[in-house]
Amino acid sequence: MAKRSNGEGTICKRSDGRWMLSIMLGRDHKTGKVIRKYYYGKTKSEVLQKKEALLEQRKGPVYIDADRITVGQWMEKWLTIYAKASVRENTYAGYRSVVETHILPLVGDIKLQKLRGIDIQHMVNQIKDNGGSPRLAELTFAVLRIALNKAFHEEILHRLPFKTVSLPKKRRKEFIPLTQLEWVNLFAAAEQDEEMYTALSLEWATGISRSELLGLKWIDFNFSTDTASIRRAASITDNGTKLDDTKTDARQRVLPLPEVTMQQIRLHQERQKLFIRANKKTWENNDLVFPDLNGKLQDPRRWSKQFQKIAQQANLTITFHKLRHDHASRLSENGVSIKDAQYRLGHSTTQMLLNVYTHRISGGQEKIALWLNSSFPAAPTDHETPLQ
């Protein structure tokens, strides 16, 4: 009797009336044991369709058996096959860090097909119980969800186990903008660091991100129109800091600048030219506005440490990124429309601006109260009913 070949399978009707398909997929290369999968259906044609779907799937270049592969093994395949090709280098580095630090230790050993919502809930709870923030728990869950969705769409998984998971509530901290005096103190602390002083002037005027600031080149400034074009950003990757396109198309924007800031930019350019002449042998010309001492792209983390020193001297406990929040709040306080603020900050939607940056639409509620007070529909005094 001839042996059945891989994928041929056996179909029979069970005593409970259901049809069963037993299909041989091969042998385990380590143990030599036969690898079988079983499918069940109400009719013979139903299990035959499942058989054809499985065989068709096995023809693909990335066939994976979710019964045998673990969550950790799938996450590695997802990172290298899918994520690496579709996201920026720094985003990929962030994904890998989350996978290795949180997902693998907590659910990595579970078989992909057997992963349940309660397993993912346990992962989320453990992150929070171990001191992680709600944001970290949400980020870890999001990375796992993206990978599981990909497995589902590739028909490796036939269900999505994360739908029942509850994430910890995030308590948004209200950001209070810097006062005029605090800005004065911050600029005063930066007077001895001319580069930082110029950067702070530009940040005060634009609210651009740290990565966008460090990605600026001199060709981005139009000294005739007093504008700066935001075109690229400095990204932290596994292979060091690199220049990349802005994160989204909305981040590509042209920002008019006040004269006081343009004056600082011009002075900074002249100082940089003098520095280059004095350091020709070591200077690497990359046309960067805020490079390191050799003309190379600065590491954003180093820049943040440099800013922290200035902030401490000004008796402020803020990060450089908080200055972006501050700019958004000042735009709101001065009556700038939400669409104009959205463009200036480079957001794809106004919702993100409303949720994250503006601590409140300053003055708006007070204006509503004044309007309501002046428009109260009171009856004329000569028609009032006298008190009894």
C-alpha positions, 0 to 999 in steps of 0.5 A: 500500500502506497504511503500518503504524501504530505498534504493528502489527508484523511477524511471521515465522518465521526460518531457525533455526525461531524466530518473530520479532516486529518492532514499530514504536514510533514515531520518534526526535523528534531524528533522525527514525529509526524506533524498533523493538523485536524479540522472539523466541519458539519459537512464533507465539503466544509472540511475539504474547503479547509484542506484546500485553503491550508494547502494554498497557504502552504504554497506561500513564501512565509508559511507559519503553523500557529499551533507550533510557533510561539508568540516570541517566534512570531514577534521576531518574524513580524519584526524582521519580515513586516515591521522593518520594511514598513516603518522608520528606523527609530520606530523599528528600534522602539518596536524591538525594544518593547518586544524584547523588554516586555512582550517576550518575558511575559507572553513570549513562550505561549503558543501563538494559537493558544494565546488568550485575552487573559494572557494579554491582560496579565501582561498589561497588569504585570507592566503596571504592577512592576512600576510601568506607566499606563502609557508603557502598558498601552504602548506594549499592548499596541505593538502586540496588537499590530503583530497579531493583526498581521498574523490574522490578515495573513490567515496564520491566526483565525481569531484576535485574542486582544479584543477583551483586554482592558487598558489602565486609565491614563491620567493626563497631567495638565501642562501649565505654560511658562510665564513671561518671567520664566522665559526671561530666566531661561534665555538669561541662563542660555546667554553663555551658550550662544547656540542654545540661545539661538535654538531657544529663540527658534523654539519659542517662535515655532514649537518644532520638535527636538528632532526637527530642530537638529535636522535643520540645514541652512538651505531651509532658511529663506532670509528674503521671506524670513521663513524656515522650511521643516523638511527632515528630522534627526532619528535615533536608530540602532545604527546611530543618529541619522537624518530622515524625512519628517514623520508625516507629510503634515510635518513638512511645513514652511513657518514664517519667523519673527524678526527677533528670531531671524536676527539670532539666526543670522548672528548664529550663521556668522559665528558658525562661519568663523568657527569653521574657518578656525577648524577647517581640518576637523570640520565635516560640512553637512550644512547643519544649523545645529551640528556638533563641534565637528559639523556632524549630526548631533545625538538628540539625547545629548542635546536634551542633556545640554538643555537640562543644564540650562533649565536647571540654572533657570530653576525650571523642571521642564524637558525640551519637549515641554517647550513645544507644549508651551508654544501650542498653549501660547497660540491658543491664548492669543486667539490663533485658530485651531487649523493655523495652530495645527499647521504650525505644529505639524499635526495631521489632525486637530484632534491630537492638538486638542488632546495633547498640547493645549491645556485648555482653549484659554479664555474661551469658557470665560467668553462663553460665560460673558456672552450668556450673561449678556444674553439672558432672556429676562423679562422687562422690569415693568412686566414683573409679577409683584412679590406677594 
